[in-house]
Every structure is written in C-alpha cells, then in structure tokens.
C-alpha cells in the first residue's frame, strides 16, 4: 500500500490529490469539494465532521469512523482525499452517491463478536489491494470498524498490535466487545502473496438477512429516536423527515419480527424473556409518542436502552 504524507495545509481548493499515490478526482462533483486534512495519527480523541462521527486515523491512508450520514457525510469522506470506503456494517451502503463523488464502496459486514478467518483475510486483502486512502466504517464508528481496521492494518504490516489496540481506545471501543479486542491482539503480519487479490472481487453491497438484518434496522430506528428525543419528542428541525410516531412504530414492528425470525427463536429461554420484556417497553414508547406524552416517552425510551444493553451484553458482545 502506498505510504502517504500529511500536508500542513488544512484547506485546499484543488483537483490535485490530497495524499501522495492517489489519482486526481474523476468527477466534477468531487472537484468542487474543499480538501480537509484527516485527523493526525497521534490524535488522542476522535473527531466529528459534517455528517461524520468518531473519525480516527490508524495509519497513513487508513481512517476509521462512523457511517456517513447522507451525502453530507460522504462529502466529508471525499474531502479527506479518500478513494475507497469499506463498510463492515450490516446496512447496505449508498453506492450511487459515493460513486458520484468519486468514491468506491466495498461492503464486508462483520459481527460485534469478531469475524471468521475468511472475513479477516478479505478485510486485509481489501486494505492491501483497493485504492487508498481508505475509510473503514461500521454504524457508530466505535466498535466493529475499529476492530476490523486494527486487525487489517496489523495483517498488512502497517503497524503493530500495541498501536492497533491504542487506536481502538481512541475510537472508543467498549471493553465488553472482547471478540473485537482479541482480533486486534491476535492479528499477525501476512506474506505479500497471501494478501494479493483481484480488486474487482470485493462486493459493493453484500446481502444481509435474518436477525442481522433486523438488528441493523433496529440500530437505525434507535438512532432516529435519539434525534427525536433531543428535539423534545417532536420532529427535529434539522431532520424534518423524521416523524416520531413513524419511527416508534417502525421499532415496534421490528421487535414483532424478532419473535418469529428463526435465528431469534433458536436462542435460549433467557433471551426470549428479555425480548418479551423489551418488546413491552417498546410498545409503551410507541403509545407515549402517539399520545404526545413526553415524560412517559422519556421513561419508556430509557427502559428500551437499558433492555438493549442487557441483551447485547449476553448475546451480542461475546
């Protein structure tokens, strides 16, 4: 992978590549984007940019962070001179908008518990063979993307395990995600021959189904409800498309689906009890929002968050 050099200039209005080894943007849309330096690899805190959160640089040409929020987020990614965006989240990426901005999208979803050796190799090969700089993201940018980029960087010999885990801490990876920490700890540099791969083999969108697909939608609905909560359980001014009752109804529908989804029904009795209790508080949240009872919505939403954490600790984080 081409090594890069940080520029001292923060803002550049130019068609020239931001990092060395990159070709100039191909589209008129990208040419108009003001270039902004990525975070320094020594930065001790994650950065937030328009439509983009938890941005952390792991190594030259390797940036980690949260999923881009619409075109604004993708423009923030393009502004850093990124050429390839790798998503390890379950949600399908916005490939069309990314391509309009001169970005290539690759979709390689992983779980919160880590990833099999085959997916680890794919991630390492993607970093080795796809045009850089690379931005790798999950949903929030704290956990899955951090573990994936940490391991892939070590496997490519771009940094060591200690550095990888130090950057994960900056990203905010929770201690509960032991599988992701283990991936970064166990990763080892691989021979160049093993890292060779055809760039065309990597998918722009991977099909995700079952409980993974449902939980991906739950994450999105939950984030939307957090925005509604900040707006006092009204339509957020900066997101007029978010109708509170529609988002709560969406969440309730997803919980209903979990009662019949095979991956969910196969889980033990303890999980089923948690799901039943969680679904009940989701119903309470939906009822409170529909009846414009802000205090009741606040209480119910807090209960929803608590039940999610309880379930995640037992069945997602391990």
GINOR-V484562 format. One record per backbone hydrogen bond with DSSP energy under -1.0 kcal/mol. CO is the residue of the C=O (numbers start at 1). NH is the residue of the N-H. If there is no record, write none. Layout:
# GINOR-V484562
<<CO NH> <CO NH>>
This chain:
# GINOR-V484562
<<12 35> <19 22> <27 31> <28 32> <30 33> <35 12> <40 43> <47 55> <49 52> <51 69> <52 49> <53 66> <55 47> <56 64> <59 62> <61 134> <62 58> <62 59> <63 136> <64 56> <65 138> <68 70> <69 73> <70 74> <71 75> <72 76> <73 77> <74 78> <75 79> <77 80> <77 82> <78 81> <79 36> <83 104> <84 135> <85 106> <86 137> <87 108> <88 110> <93 95> <94 98> <95 99> <96 100> <97 101> <98 103> <99 102> <104 85> <106 87> <114 111> <116 120> <117 121> <118 122> <119 123> <120 124> <121 125> <122 126> <123 127> <124 128> <125 129> <126 130> <133 83> <133 84> <134 63> <135 86> <136 65> <137 88> <139 67> <143 147> <144 148> <145 149> <146 150> <147 151> <148 152> <149 153> <150 154> <151 155> <152 156> <153 158> <154 157> <155 190> <160 164> <161 165> <162 166> <163 167> <164 168> <165 169> <166 170> <167 171> <168 172> <168 173> <174 177> <176 178> <177 181> <178 182> <179 183> <180 184> <181 185> <182 186> <183 187> <191 195> <198 201> <203 107> <210 214> <211 215> <212 216> <213 217> <214 218> <215 219> <216 220> <217 221> <218 222> <219 223> <220 224> <221 225> <222 226> <223 227> <224 228> <225 229> <226 230> <227 231> <228 233> <229 232> <239 242> <241 243> <243 247> <244 248> <245 249> <246 250> <247 251> <248 252> <249 253> <250 254> <251 255> <252 256> <253 257> <254 258> <257 260> <257 261> <261 265> <262 266> <264 267> <268 272> <269 273> <270 274> <271 275> <272 276> <273 277> <274 278> <275 279> <276 280> <277 281> <278 282> <279 283> <280 284> <281 285> <282 286> <283 287> <284 288> <285 289> <286 290> <287 291> <288 293> <289 292> <293 297> <294 298> <295 299> <296 300> <297 301> <298 302> <299 303> <300 304> <301 305> <302 306> <303 307> <304 308> <305 309> <306 310> <307 311> <308 312> <309 313> <310 314> <311 315> <312 316> <312 317>>
